Amino acid sequence: VGPPLDTCLFIPLTTSRARFGDETSQMSGGSFSRERVELHEVKVKVKETDHVLAAANVLRTLVADSHKEANDVTITVPLELLREAEESKRLWNFMLGSMAGISLLVGGIGIMNIMLVSVTERTREIGIRQSVGATPADIRWQFLTEALMLSLVGGLIGVVAGVSGAWLFGASGDMRTVIVPSSILLAFGSAAAVGVFFGYFPATKAAQLDPIEALRHE
């Protein structure tokens, strides 16, 4: 929007005000029009990034002295915007981490309950295995493996759902989504850790069953 740049003449603001005052002339359709010059944005550069905040404080003082009570000037510092963005990012990561932690805790408790029920229902099977030579370590490893596989299947379902959701979100919106391979490995690692941690108690309970009492169980 506007005239081509190769037909425009640019001069410093101070020169324009010295020559024409607070008005400028513009030729359109063979006729001149005059309009008032207004500043909408001023960009200030400093040589060292360490001086950005100090320069912003000086500008705020100058603006406050010249504009008195008028609150019509906003000074935006890129470093402050970056800090706000980082703070928002940290808050967002904390919320996501909290949600993930709660989900892992609930999932782990669910796995432990399922494995405890499995141990109770398979007590006689455990007694038969012990009677034919299975050691407590064998029984413990069996139930740990089952808990691990159960958690890995849940992790696989979560990864597929997450990747599909990210792909659909990126395809339907203007924001591009990036899937980091390390996050997928982290998901499977977390699932495995949850399975082993919450499956250890049921596995130990199964390994400590008395073979005779287990065979009597109906």
N, C-alpha and C positions, 0 to 999 in steps of 0.2 A: 504494500500500500504506500502510495506516495510517488513523487517524481523519480526518474532514473538518477542514480548517483552521479553519472557522468555529466548531468546537466545542473548539478548543485555546486555551490561554492561554500566551503566551510571556513570560518574564521574563529579565533578565540573569543570566548564570551566577553572578556574584558575589552577587547577591541570593538566588538559589536555594541556594547553599552557606551563606550567612549564616542563612537561615531553616530549611533542612532538612538541612544538612550535605552529605555526599556521596551522599545518597539522594534520590530523587524519588518522588512518589506519582502514580499513574495510575488513573483509574476506568474499569473495563471491565465491562459487564454488571451494573451496580449495585453492584459491589464494588471496593474499593481494592486496588491492588498496589503494592509498593515495589520499586524497582530501583536499582542503583548507577549514579551519574552518571559517565560516561566520556567523555573528549574524544578524538575521532577526527580532527578537522581544525580548525585555527585559521587564519583568513585575516587577514593584516596588510596594511594599506594605508598608503602614504606619499604625501605631498603632491607631491613632485617625483620624476620617474623617475630623475633622476641620483643619488638617495639610495637606490635599491633595493638595490644591492650592499652598500653600507655597512650598511643596516638588516639585511640577511641575515647579514652577519658578526657584528653585535651579537647577533642571535638565536642564532646558532650558539655564541657564547661563553656566553650565558646558559644555554642548554640543556646545554652541556658541564659547566658548573659545578653545575647542579642535578641532573643525571642521572648524574654521575660517569662510570663505565665503561659504563653501559647505552647500547646503541646502538638505542634504540627510537623515536627521533624523526628524521624526514626533513624537511629544509627544502628546498622546491622554489621556485626563483626563475624567474618567467616569462622574464626576459631570458636566463637560462642555457638554458632550453628552446628559446628562439628561436635562440640561437647554435648549439646542437646541431643544430636542424633546418636551419639555413643551412649548417652544415658538412656534414651529410649530403647536402644538395642539391648543394653544390659537388662533393663526391666522386662523386655520381651523374652529374652533368653531365660531369665529367672522364672517367668510364668510358664514357659514351655517346659523348662526343666522340672518345675514343681508338678505340672500335669503328668509328665513322663514318669516321675518318681512315684506318684500316687498310682498310676496305671500299673507300673511294675509291681508295687506292693500288693495291690488288689489281685493281679494275675498270679503272683507268687503264692498268696494265701489260697487262691482257688486251686492251684496245682497241688499244694500240700494237702488240702482237704480231699481232693480226688484220689491222691495216692494213699491217704489213710483209709479211705473207704475201700480202695483196691486191696490193701493189706488185710483188712478185716474179712473181705469176701473170699480172699484166696489163702486164708490161713491153712486150710487142709492141704492145698497144693504146696505151700511152703514146707509143711511137715513132710510130705512125700519126697520133695527134693532133698531135704536134710537127711532123710532115712536112706537115700541111695548115695550119699556121700557129698552133697553140696555143703560147702563151708559157709560160715557167717559172712565172709568176704564175698563169696559168690552171690549170696542172697542180696547183700547190700548193693553190689554192683548191678544186679539185675534191675532193682527198683530205681536206682539212680539213673540207669540208662533209659528206663521208661519215662521218668520225670524229665530228663534232658530232651528226649525226642518230642515229648508233649510240648515243652516250651519252645523248641526250635520250630515246630509246626506253627505254633502261634506267632512266632517271630516272622516266619515266611509269609503268613497271611497278612501281618501288619506291614511288611515291606511292600508286598504287591499292592495293598490298598493305598499306601503312602505314595508310591511311584505313580500309580494310576491317577490319584487325586492331583498330584503335582503336574502331571502331563495334561489333564483336563483343565486345570486352572491356567496353565500357560497357553493352552490352545484357545481358550475362550476369552482371555483378557489381553491387555496390552503389556502386562508384566511378564518377562521371561523367567521361567523357573529353571534352576540348575540343580541337578541331582549329584551330590558328591559321593563317590564310591566309598569313602571312609565312613560315611554315615550309615551305609548299609552294613558294613562290617561291624560297626559299633552296635547296631540293632541286634544282629545275630549274637555278638559277644554278650550283650546285656541279657538277651533271652537265655543263653546258655548258663550264665552266672546265676540268674534267677532260678532256673531249673535245678541246678546242682545245690544251691543254698536251701531252697524250700523243699527239695526232695530228699535231703540228707536225713531229716528226722524220721519220715516214714520208712526210708530204707533201713535205718538203724533199728527201728522198732521191729521190722520184719526179720532182720538178721538175729535179733535177740530172742526170738520166739523159742519156747521149749519144744523140741520135736514131738515128744509124747503128747503134750497138751494140744499141739497143733493138729496131730492126727486124730484126736478125739473131737475136734471142733466140727460142728455140723453147719 
